[in-house]
Amino acid sequence: MPADRAALERLHALPRLTLAAAPTPVEELSRLRAALGAGPVLLVKRDDALPFGFGGNKIRKLQVVAAQALAAGADTLITTGGVQSNHARATAAVAARLGLRCILIANGVEQARPTANALLDRLLGAEIDYVDSRDARAPAMDRAADRVRAAGGNPFVIPLGASTPLGAAAYAMAVGELLDRIHPPDTIVLSSSSGGTQAGVIAGCRLHGLRTRVTGISADDPSAAIAADIRRILGGMEQLLGVAAGALSDADIDVDDRFVGGGYGVPTAGSAEAIELCARQEALFLDPTYTSKAMAALIARIRSKELTGGTALFWHTGGQVGLFA
């Protein structure tokens, strides 16, 4: 199908901050391909190399979402995640750069000696409130926002992962960045959890008229739940970009939950192998929670001959700070 030029113009007209230089590198993983016994040409899009706040996909999203927060006159950013949340760390970094207060709602137990993302959250000056479950996070964010307002402040609440239509728009933009560097890949594989990154990549491919298959590898939830979130975000992007209902949300949504293993953040034999294989063959560092499971899925598809020819691009969404947890 042809590219939607009008929608692409509206997409790139969305306000965004410039916190990290773009484009991020696209590199060929030739040694990894050889170690796997051929298969498709392997490429990696290095959003782990975004040069701000230890990088990762949340930095892209927050450049757009924080622009909205500033336009709304916010003085406080509030968001949520686990104790070792990449999104929380990225939000704290953006708040520090912009001179805003940051409140993080973390589900889990406070570490006696903070490590990895939890350490960075504190170095960045974030205020951290702990809750005991995922279900408790949204109410706790609302209470934190109420406290800020009661004290005369102006809070801006960012949902988990900045996985909103606006946050996802950052990844629709990133598809254009990718196409400035390479021909469209046949397959894109990435980690998928709250759905915003995959929704953005799907939308970007649709808007550019690509036939690229976008496969998300679940880090936690069942594939049906993530796919429903992605379709909802795509519907919101249709309104954001002024395109017809169904133009984005009727896309095929491919989410694979076979590599979750014991659950969120629990390593598997495949994810451990992926971390070591990528490090030793390419000096490419994956994280234990997200990208290692996505790479494990890509490796499995190559070994099973599901992927043989063409080009497969692994979109590295960052999180390597998790290696130090």
Sine and cosine of phi, psi and omega as CSV:
sin_phi,cos_phi,sin_psi,cos_psi,sin_omega,cos_omega
0.00,0.00,0.46,-0.89,-0.04,-1.00
-0.96,0.28,0.38,-0.93,0.06,-1.00
-0.93,0.37,0.54,-0.84,0.05,-1.00
-1.00,-0.07,1.00,0.01,-0.10,-0.99
-0.89,0.46,-0.65,0.76,-0.03,-1.00
-0.90,0.44,-0.69,0.73,0.01,-1.00
-0.92,0.39,-0.60,0.80,0.05,-1.00
-0.90,0.43,-0.61,0.79,0.06,-1.00
-0.90,0.44,-0.68,0.73,0.04,-1.00
-0.91,0.42,-0.61,0.80,0.04,-1.00
-0.86,0.50,-0.77,0.63,-0.09,-1.00
-0.98,0.22,-0.14,0.99,0.10,-0.99
-1.00,0.07,-0.14,0.99,0.01,-1.00
-0.90,0.44,0.69,-0.72,0.02,-1.00
-0.88,0.47,0.65,-0.76,0.09,-1.00
-0.46,-0.89,0.46,-0.89,0.05,-1.00
-1.00,0.06,0.35,-0.94,0.10,-0.99
-0.93,-0.38,1.00,-0.02,0.01,-1.00
-0.98,-0.22,-0.39,0.92,-0.04,-1.00
-0.68,-0.73,0.74,-0.67,-0.01,-1.00
-0.90,0.43,0.63,-0.77,0.06,-1.00
-0.81,-0.59,0.35,-0.94,0.06,1.00
-0.99,0.10,0.36,-0.93,0.15,-0.99
-0.99,0.16,0.41,-0.91,-0.09,-1.00
-0.92,0.40,0.48,-0.87,0.25,-0.97
-0.90,-0.43,0.85,-0.53,-0.09,-1.00
-0.83,-0.56,0.51,-0.86,0.08,-1.00
-1.00,0.03,0.70,-0.72,0.01,-1.00
-0.98,-0.19,0.91,0.41,-0.12,-0.99
-0.94,0.33,-0.60,0.80,0.01,-1.00
-0.94,0.34,-0.62,0.79,0.06,-1.00
-0.90,0.44,-0.68,0.73,0.03,-1.00
-0.86,0.52,-0.70,0.72,0.01,-1.00
-0.90,0.44,-0.64,0.77,0.00,-1.00
-0.90,0.43,-0.45,0.89,0.00,-1.00
-1.00,-0.01,-0.01,1.00,0.02,-1.00
0.98,0.19,0.74,0.68,0.02,-1.00
0.98,0.21,-0.66,-0.75,-0.17,-0.98
0.99,-0.14,-0.30,-0.95,0.00,-1.00
-0.93,0.37,0.34,-0.94,0.20,-0.98
-0.88,0.47,0.78,-0.63,-0.06,-1.00
-0.97,-0.26,0.79,-0.61,0.08,-1.00
-0.83,-0.56,0.38,-0.92,0.10,-0.99
-0.75,-0.67,0.73,-0.69,0.13,-0.99
-0.99,-0.11,0.89,-0.45,-0.27,-0.96
-1.00,-0.05,0.92,0.38,0.09,-1.00
-0.96,0.27,-0.14,0.99,0.19,-0.98
-0.92,0.39,-0.31,0.95,-0.06,-1.00
-1.00,-0.09,0.12,0.99,0.10,-1.00
-0.84,0.54,0.83,-0.56,-0.18,-0.98
-1.00,0.07,0.78,0.62,0.08,-1.00
-0.46,-0.89,0.73,-0.68,0.13,-0.99
0.84,0.54,0.52,0.85,-0.07,-1.00
0.92,0.38,0.29,0.96,0.22,-0.98
0.92,0.38,-0.30,-0.95,0.00,-1.00
0.98,-0.20,0.23,-0.97,-0.11,-0.99
-0.89,0.45,-0.47,0.88,-0.03,-1.00
-0.93,0.38,-0.43,0.90,0.05,-1.00
-0.91,0.42,-0.70,0.72,0.06,-1.00
-0.84,0.55,-0.76,0.65,-0.04,-1.00
-0.88,0.48,-0.68,0.73,-0.09,-1.00
-0.94,0.33,-0.39,0.92,0.08,-1.00
-0.88,0.47,-0.53,0.85,0.03,-1.00
-1.00,0.06,-0.72,0.69,-0.06,-1.00
-0.92,0.40,-0.65,0.76,0.00,-1.00
-0.93,0.36,-0.48,0.88,0.09,-1.00
-0.89,0.46,-0.63,0.78,0.07,-1.00
-0.91,0.42,-0.64,0.77,0.00,-1.00
-0.89,0.47,-0.69,0.72,0.02,-1.00
-0.90,0.43,-0.65,0.76,0.01,-1.00
-0.89,0.46,-0.49,0.87,0.02,-1.00
-1.00,0.09,0.02,1.00,0.02,-1.00
0.97,0.24,0.42,0.91,-0.04,-1.00
-0.92,0.40,0.58,-0.82,0.14,-0.99
-0.90,-0.45,-0.06,1.00,-0.03,-1.00
-0.60,-0.80,0.75,-0.66,0.14,-0.99
-0.98,-0.21,0.73,-0.68,0.01,-1.00
-0.82,-0.58,0.77,-0.64,0.07,-1.00
-0.48,-0.88,-0.10,-1.00,-0.13,-0.99
-0.56,-0.83,0.22,-0.98,0.04,-1.00
0.23,-0.97,-0.08,-1.00,0.09,-1.00
-0.96,0.28,0.09,-1.00,0.00,-1.00
-0.84,0.54,-0.57,0.82,-0.01,-1.00
-0.96,-0.27,0.53,0.85,-0.06,-1.00
-0.91,0.42,0.80,-0.60,0.13,-0.99
-0.92,0.40,-0.62,0.78,-0.01,-1.00
-0.90,0.44,-0.66,0.75,0.03,-1.00
-0.88,0.47,-0.71,0.71,0.02,-1.00
-0.88,0.47,-0.67,0.74,0.01,-1.00
-0.91,0.42,-0.64,0.77,0.03,-1.00
-0.90,0.43,-0.66,0.75,0.05,-1.00
-0.89,0.46,-0.62,0.79,0.02,-1.00
-0.92,0.40,-0.68,0.73,0.01,-1.00
-0.90,0.44,-0.69,0.72,0.01,-1.00
-0.87,0.50,-0.69,0.72,0.00,-1.00
-0.89,0.47,-0.69,0.72,0.00,-1.00
-0.89,0.45,-0.57,0.82,-0.06,-1.00
-1.00,-0.01,-0.06,1.00,-0.01,-1.00
0.96,0.28,0.51,0.86,-0.01,-1.00
-0.96,-0.27,0.43,-0.91,0.15,-0.99
-0.96,0.29,0.51,-0.86,0.02,-1.00
-0.72,-0.69,0.77,-0.63,0.07,-1.00
-0.87,-0.50,0.82,-0.57,0.01,-1.00
-0.93,-0.37,0.74,-0.67,0.12,-0.99
-0.98,-0.20,0.94,-0.35,-0.09,-1.00
-0.94,-0.34,0.83,-0.55,0.11,-0.99
-1.00,0.05,0.81,-0.58,-0.07,-1.00
0.67,-0.74,-0.15,-0.99,-0.08,-1.00
-0.97,-0.26,0.71,-0.71,0.04,-1.00
-0.87,0.49,0.73,-0.68,0.03,-1.00
-0.98,0.22,0.67,-0.74,0.07,-1.00
-0.90,0.44,-0.62,0.79,0.07,-1.00
-0.79,-0.61,0.99,-0.15,-0.11,-0.99
-0.85,0.53,0.63,-0.78,0.04,-1.00
-0.79,-0.62,0.29,-0.96,0.17,-0.99
0.76,0.65,-0.79,-0.61,-0.06,-1.00
-0.88,0.48,-0.60,0.80,0.01,-1.00
-0.89,0.46,-0.60,0.80,0.07,-1.00
-0.91,0.41,-0.70,0.72,-0.01,-1.00
-0.91,0.42,-0.62,0.79,0.05,-1.00
-0.81,0.59,-0.71,0.71,-0.03,-1.00
-0.94,0.33,-0.66,0.75,0.04,-1.00
-0.87,0.49,-0.55,0.84,-0.01,-1.00
-0.99,0.16,-0.07,1.00,0.09,-1.00
1.00,0.05,0.25,0.97,0.01,-1.00
-0.94,0.33,0.55,-0.83,0.15,-0.99
-1.00,-0.04,0.75,-0.66,-0.14,-0.99
-0.86,-0.50,0.84,-0.54,0.12,-0.99
-0.95,-0.32,0.72,-0.69,-0.06,-1.00
-0.97,-0.23,0.66,-0.75,0.10,-1.00
-0.80,-0.61,0.28,-0.96,-0.17,-0.98
-0.99,-0.12,-0.01,1.00,-0.01,-1.00
-0.40,-0.91,0.29,-0.96,0.08,-1.00
-0.89,0.46,-0.62,0.78,-0.03,-1.00
-0.90,0.44,-0.40,0.92,-0.04,-1.00
-0.99,0.13,-0.14,0.99,-0.14,-0.99
-0.93,0.36,-0.77,0.64,-0.07,-1.00
-0.88,0.47,-0.72,0.69,0.07,-1.00
-0.87,0.50,-0.59,0.81,0.01,-1.00
-0.92,0.38,-0.59,0.81,0.09,-1.00
-0.90,0.44,-0.66,0.75,0.02,-1.00
-0.88,0.47,-0.66,0.75,0.01,-1.00
-0.91,0.41,-0.65,0.76,0.03,-1.00
-0.89,0.45,-0.66,0.76,0.03,-1.00
-0.89,0.45,-0.64,0.77,0.03,-1.00
-0.89,0.46,-0.65,0.76,0.01,-1.00
-0.90,0.44,-0.66,0.75,0.01,-1.00
-0.90,0.44,-0.70,0.71,0.01,-1.00
-0.89,0.45,-0.65,0.76,-0.01,-1.00
-0.89,0.46,-0.46,0.89,0.02,-1.00
-1.00,-0.01,0.12,0.99,0.05,-1.00
1.00,-0.03,0.15,0.99,-0.01,-1.00
-1.00,-0.02,0.06,-1.00,-0.01,-1.00
-0.79,-0.61,1.00,-0.06,-0.07,-1.00
-0.99,0.14,0.43,-0.90,0.12,-0.99
-0.76,-0.64,0.91,-0.42,-0.07,-1.00
-1.00,-0.02,0.81,-0.59,0.01,-1.00
-0.95,-0.32,0.88,-0.47,0.00,-1.00
-0.88,0.48,0.29,-0.96,0.00,-1.00
-0.72,0.69,0.81,-0.59,0.07,-1.00
0.95,0.31,0.11,0.99,-0.14,-0.99
0.77,0.63,0.57,0.82,-0.06,-1.00
-1.00,0.01,0.94,0.33,0.08,-1.00
-0.89,-0.46,0.21,-0.98,0.08,-1.00
-0.82,0.58,-0.62,0.79,0.01,-1.00
-0.94,0.35,-0.69,0.73,0.04,-1.00
-0.88,0.47,-0.66,0.75,0.02,-1.00
-0.90,0.43,-0.49,0.87,0.01,-1.00
-0.84,0.54,-0.49,0.87,0.03,-1.00
-0.87,0.49,-0.57,0.82,0.01,-1.00
-0.99,0.12,-0.40,0.92,0.19,-0.98
-0.91,0.42,-0.64,0.76,0.09,-1.00
-0.89,0.46,-0.64,0.77,-0.07,-1.00
-0.90,0.43,-0.46,0.89,0.07,-1.00
-0.89,0.45,-0.65,0.76,0.08,-1.00
-0.88,0.48,-0.64,0.77,0.07,-1.00
-0.86,0.50,-0.67,0.74,0.02,-1.00
-0.88,0.47,-0.69,0.72,-0.07,-1.00
-0.94,0.33,-0.30,0.95,0.11,-0.99
-0.95,0.31,-0.28,0.96,-0.08,-1.00
-0.96,-0.29,-0.59,0.81,-0.12,-0.99
-0.64,-0.76,0.26,-0.97,0.18,-0.98
-0.94,0.34,0.41,-0.91,-0.01,-1.00
-0.83,0.55,0.79,-0.62,0.06,-1.00
-0.95,0.30,0.36,-0.93,0.06,-1.00
-0.96,0.28,-0.56,0.83,-0.06,-1.00
-0.66,-0.75,0.66,-0.75,0.19,-0.98
-0.87,-0.49,0.78,-0.63,0.05,-1.00
-0.88,-0.47,0.73,-0.68,0.00,-1.00
-0.48,-0.88,0.30,-0.95,0.09,-1.00
-0.97,0.25,0.61,-0.79,-0.02,-1.00
-0.69,-0.72,0.73,-0.69,0.00,-1.00
-0.65,-0.76,-0.97,0.26,0.04,-1.00
-0.99,0.12,-0.09,1.00,0.22,-0.98
1.00,-0.07,-0.26,0.97,-0.13,-0.99
-0.93,0.37,-0.65,0.76,-0.02,-1.00
-0.92,0.40,-0.72,0.69,0.01,-1.00
-0.90,0.44,-0.64,0.77,0.04,-1.00
-0.86,0.51,-0.68,0.73,-0.01,-1.00
-0.91,0.42,-0.66,0.75,0.00,-1.00
-0.92,0.39,-0.66,0.75,0.07,-1.00
-0.86,0.51,-0.73,0.68,-0.01,-1.00
-0.88,0.48,-0.69,0.72,0.01,-1.00
-0.87,0.49,-0.66,0.75,0.03,-1.00
-0.90,0.43,-0.67,0.74,0.01,-1.00
-0.90,0.43,-0.70,0.71,-0.05,-1.00
-0.91,0.42,-0.50,0.87,0.03,-1.00
-1.00,0.01,0.01,1.00,0.04,-1.00
0.96,0.29,0.49,0.87,-0.06,-1.00
-1.00,0.03,0.42,-0.91,0.11,-0.99
-0.98,-0.21,0.19,0.98,-0.03,-1.00
-0.87,0.50,0.72,-0.69,0.08,-1.00
-1.00,0.08,0.79,-0.61,-0.01,-1.00
-0.94,-0.33,0.90,-0.44,-0.05,-1.00
-0.91,-0.42,0.85,-0.53,0.07,-1.00
-0.99,-0.15,0.67,-0.74,0.03,-1.00
-0.95,-0.31,0.90,-0.44,-0.07,-1.00
-0.90,0.43,0.67,-0.74,0.11,-0.99
-0.99,-0.12,-0.15,0.99,-0.10,-1.00
-0.38,-0.93,-0.90,0.43,-0.20,-0.98
-0.99,0.10,0.30,-0.95,0.07,-1.00
-0.87,0.50,0.50,-0.86,-0.06,-1.00
-0.85,0.52,-0.62,0.79,-0.03,-1.00
-0.89,0.45,-0.63,0.78,-0.01,-1.00
-0.92,0.38,-0.69,0.72,0.02,-1.00
-0.92,0.40,-0.66,0.75,0.01,-1.00
-0.88,0.48,-0.62,0.78,0.03,-1.00
-0.90,0.43,-0.65,0.76,0.05,-1.00
-0.90,0.44,-0.67,0.75,0.00,-1.00
-0.89,0.46,-0.69,0.72,-0.01,-1.00
-0.90,0.43,-0.61,0.79,0.05,-1.00
-0.89,0.45,-0.70,0.71,0.01,-1.00
-0.90,0.45,-0.66,0.75,0.03,-1.00
-0.88,0.47,-0.62,0.78,0.07,-1.00
-0.88,0.47,-0.64,0.77,0.06,-1.00
-0.92,0.39,-0.56,0.83,0.04,-1.00
-0.92,0.38,-0.53,0.85,0.08,-1.00
-0.86,0.51,-0.70,0.72,0.04,-1.00
-0.92,0.38,-0.67,0.75,-0.02,-1.00
-0.87,0.49,-0.63,0.77,-0.11,-0.99
-0.98,-0.18,0.01,1.00,0.06,-1.00
0.92,0.38,0.62,0.78,0.06,-1.00
-0.95,-0.32,0.26,-0.96,-0.08,-1.00
-0.90,0.43,0.54,-0.84,0.08,-1.00
-0.85,0.53,0.75,-0.66,-0.02,-1.00
1.00,-0.03,-0.22,0.98,-0.03,-1.00
-0.88,0.47,-0.53,0.85,0.05,-1.00
-0.93,-0.37,-0.65,0.76,-0.16,-0.99
-0.97,0.24,-0.15,0.99,0.07,-1.00
-1.00,-0.02,0.14,0.99,0.01,-1.00
-0.91,0.42,0.47,-0.88,0.17,-0.99
-0.92,0.39,0.75,-0.66,-0.02,-1.00
-0.89,-0.45,0.90,-0.44,-0.09,-1.00
-0.94,-0.34,0.95,-0.30,0.06,-1.00
-0.82,-0.57,0.78,-0.62,-0.04,-1.00
-0.93,-0.37,0.89,-0.45,-0.03,-1.00
-0.96,-0.28,0.31,0.95,-0.06,-1.00
-0.98,0.19,-0.10,1.00,-0.10,-0.99
-0.92,-0.40,0.22,0.98,0.01,-1.00
-0.93,0.38,-0.58,0.81,-0.03,-1.00
0.92,0.39,-0.75,-0.66,-0.07,-1.00
-0.97,0.25,-0.07,1.00,0.05,-1.00
0.76,-0.65,-0.09,-1.00,-0.06,-1.00
-0.86,0.51,0.83,-0.56,0.06,-1.00
0.97,0.22,0.04,1.00,0.00,-1.00
-1.00,-0.08,0.90,-0.44,-0.04,-1.00
-0.89,0.45,0.43,-0.90,0.12,-0.99
-0.86,-0.51,0.21,-0.98,0.07,-1.00
-0.87,0.49,-0.63,0.78,0.01,-1.00
-0.92,0.40,-0.67,0.75,-0.02,-1.00
-0.94,0.35,-0.60,0.80,0.05,-1.00
-0.90,0.43,-0.67,0.74,0.05,-1.00
-0.89,0.45,-0.66,0.75,-0.02,-1.00
-0.88,0.48,-0.66,0.75,0.02,-1.00
-0.87,0.49,-0.75,0.66,-0.04,-1.00
-0.93,0.36,-0.66,0.75,-0.05,-1.00
-0.90,0.43,-0.70,0.71,-0.01,-1.00
-0.93,0.36,-0.59,0.80,0.03,-1.00
-0.92,0.40,-0.71,0.71,-0.11,-0.99
-0.98,0.18,-0.48,0.88,0.00,-1.00
-1.00,-0.02,-0.52,0.85,-0.14,-0.99
-0.75,-0.66,0.00,1.00,-0.14,-0.99
0.79,0.62,0.63,0.78,0.01,-1.00
-0.94,-0.33,0.84,-0.54,-0.09,-1.00
-0.98,-0.18,0.80,-0.60,0.07,-1.00
-0.97,-0.26,0.26,-0.97,0.02,-1.00
-0.97,-0.25,0.37,-0.93,-0.09,-1.00
-0.95,0.33,-0.38,0.93,-0.16,-0.99
-1.00,-0.07,-0.70,0.71,-0.16,-0.99
-0.92,-0.39,-0.93,0.36,-0.21,-0.98
-0.94,0.35,-0.49,0.87,0.01,-1.00
-0.92,0.39,-0.60,0.80,0.03,-1.00
-0.95,0.30,-0.58,0.82,0.07,-1.00
-0.91,0.41,-0.66,0.75,0.04,-1.00
-0.93,0.37,-0.60,0.80,0.07,-1.00
-0.85,0.52,-0.63,0.77,0.03,-1.00
-0.92,0.39,-0.67,0.75,0.03,-1.00
-0.89,0.45,-0.70,0.71,0.02,-1.00
-0.87,0.50,-0.69,0.72,-0.01,-1.00
-0.89,0.46,-0.63,0.78,-0.01,-1.00
-0.94,0.35,-0.54,0.84,0.05,-1.00
-0.95,0.30,-0.70,0.71,-0.02,-1.00
-0.91,0.42,-0.54,0.84,-0.01,-1.00
-0.99,0.10,0.00,1.00,-0.01,-1.00
0.94,0.34,0.24,0.97,0.13,-0.99
-0.90,0.43,-0.59,0.80,0.12,-0.99
-0.93,-0.38,0.85,-0.53,-0.03,-1.00
-0.83,-0.55,-0.86,0.51,-0.04,-1.00
-0.94,-0.34,-0.19,-0.98,0.01,-1.00
0.96,0.29,-0.44,-0.90,-0.05,-1.00
-0.79,-0.61,0.78,-0.63,0.09,-1.00
-0.90,-0.44,0.80,-0.59,0.01,-1.00
-0.94,-0.33,0.81,-0.59,0.10,-0.99
-1.00,-0.08,0.88,-0.47,0.00,-1.00
-1.00,-0.01,0.97,-0.25,-0.05,-1.00
-0.98,0.22,0.92,-0.39,-0.08,-1.00
-1.00,-0.07,0.19,0.98,0.10,-0.99
1.00,0.03,-0.39,-0.92,0.03,-1.00
1.00,-0.07,0.07,1.00,-0.08,-1.00
-0.89,0.46,-0.26,0.97,0.11,-0.99
-0.84,0.54,-0.46,0.89,0.00,-1.00
-0.89,0.46,-0.30,0.96,0.07,-1.00
-0.90,0.44,-0.33,0.94,-0.09,-1.00
-0.96,-0.27,0.25,0.97,-0.01,-1.00
-0.96,0.29,0.00,0.00,0.00,0.00
